[in-house]
């Protein structure tokens, strides 16, 4: 159950993080970001 609870928390945090990333990227120059940096996000 602990692992499952962690997975739910991780999904929520990931979705919030993705929204923040999208918001940041709308103001960022995509050409300056390498694929590795995007993967690390």
C-alpha positions in Angstrom: 0.0 0.0 0.0 2.9 2.3 0.7 4.2 1.9 -2.8 0.7 2.5 -4.3 0.3 5.7 -2.2 3.7 6.9 -3.3 2.7 6.3 -6.9 -0.4 8.4 -6.6 1.6 11.2 -5.0 4.2 10.9 -7.7 1.5 11.2 -10.4 0.1 14.3 -8.8 3.5 15.9 -8.4 4.4 15.0 -12.0 1.3 16.5 -13.4 1.9 19.7 -11.4 5.5 19.7 -12.5 4.5 19.2 -16.2 2.2 22.2 -16.0 5.0 24.3 -14.5 7.4 23.1 -17.2 4.9 24.0 -20.0 4.4 27.4 -18.5 8.1 28.0 -18.3 8.7 26.7 -21.8 6.1 29.1 -23.3 8.5 31.8 -22.2 11.7 29.9 -23.1 13.6 29.5 -26.3 13.2 25.8 -27.3 16.3 25.9 -29.4 18.4 26.5 -26.2 17.1 23.3 -24.6 18.9 20.1 -25.4 17.1 16.7 -25.4 19.0 15.7 -22.3 17.8 18.7 -20.4 14.2 17.9 -21.3 14.7 14.3 -20.2 16.1 15.4 -16.9 13.0 17.4 -16.3 
